[in-house]
Amino acid sequence: MAALLSRWAERLYGHATPAAARISEAELRTLITVSSGTAHVRELMVPRTDVVFLDASLTVPDAICAVGRATHSRFPVIDGDPDDVLGFVHVRDLTLPPVVDPAVTLRHLTREVKRLPASKRVLAALSEMRREGHHLAVVVDEYGGTAGIVTLEDLIEELVGEIHDEYDAPPAPPRVDEVDGRLNLADLAERVGLALPSGPYETVAGFLMARLGRVPAVGDHVRHDGWQLRVSTVEGRRVARIAVARPVPPPRQPS
């Protein structure tokens, strides 16, 4: 299984040997069936608050200025609103010859973009994007709005980042019960066994914000049924990571 995932990753990244390139659709279906990649796309996506959107009305020089400090190469193009994504542009479209008229706007350079539901499983999304030749997808929430974006590389890393063989150093143990603030309540219950009450929120971070009555800061914590949820990392105004401490069992009474 690990070897198959590694071969697939090589092919997707473009570094495959001839043997690695001969991965059949049957093998891909096997991966989807037996792999542990059952996380949802929403758990891996870059949320819309962190996405660099480019308006379709921008000229090429203005777009170059807007993406100058970005660390990625593909940018969603919108028609005035992040919920109205027209497509995307690659940084090569803006910087490589042939030189375009500086008055040309991004509307004329926009490429088609893939759309994925936030509830889609990682392996199914990876197989679909690979089959259709997409490297970027807009993640759509249950209401049809833009929830964020996800790349092919994000999906691959979710699967092959944990693969190792006997020649690799043992992977560092994960931080126990630390979760992404974007994790929804159902996935939290499945992952750590903590069932939070429903409310006007969908994520663990939303629960914390509702309980605190304000935007959480690092170190803020709340308790629920003996569990403690503590904010460990904040990125901008977003709660990025939350440490979830299980209830402490009572001491055993002497018999």
Phi, psi and omega in degrees: 000313180299319180297320180295317178297320179296318178297319179296317179299318178300319181294316182294324180280351177088017180243027186282147169281167178305321180294318181294333182289342184269059176262120187277164175297329178297320178295322178295320177295325176297318178301315181296327183283317191250349182286160178274009182283065184258006176296161178265155180303325182299337180283341183252343189293156167277119184294155186302332179294341181253002183272140173271102176268143176244130179284143183297341182278352181292141171280167181300312179301320179293322179295320178299319177296321183292330184255009187305323184256005181289150182260001179239178191243351181240136186227128177294141178253129185241159176256066176088342185213135179302340177279354179241075182274123180274330184166213178212163171235147173265149181302333177296329179297336185263335192242342185260151175301158001288144181294131181260162175302125182299344179275350180294137180262167181295338179304330182270353181249356188291135176261160177295142179240145177282147175238135180231140173290145182298336183274359184290142179287151186299311183295321178295320178294318180296316179298317182293316181293322178295316183295324183266356176077031179259142176250349180222142176223143171273129180268126186252133180277181185293344181261003179089002179273169179278116179270331181167199177227158175218145180250162176301321180297321177301317182291319179297314183296328177298326183270309189268353179295338181262359183280134176207160177237189186292347180268350181274152172291148180302137180294148178296136180295141179291155176292125188294129173055034170256128186236161175287137179299339181276356181298132180279167189295322180295318180290328176297315179299320180290323186281314186241353177089010180259118178261111179268150180292149177286159182186198180280051182200162181238342187241169177297318178299321178296321176299314179299316181298320180294319180290322181279333182076019180197174176289122183293153175239165179302133180097340177297144180211157175223160177242147177209118179052039178088347177276151174239131176246119184238133178287120181255334180216136175235133176243108186066238176259006184259133173286113186271314183227143181228126176272127182249113181260128180287157177300143177277123181294147179294150179296146180290136178278141179295141182278000000 
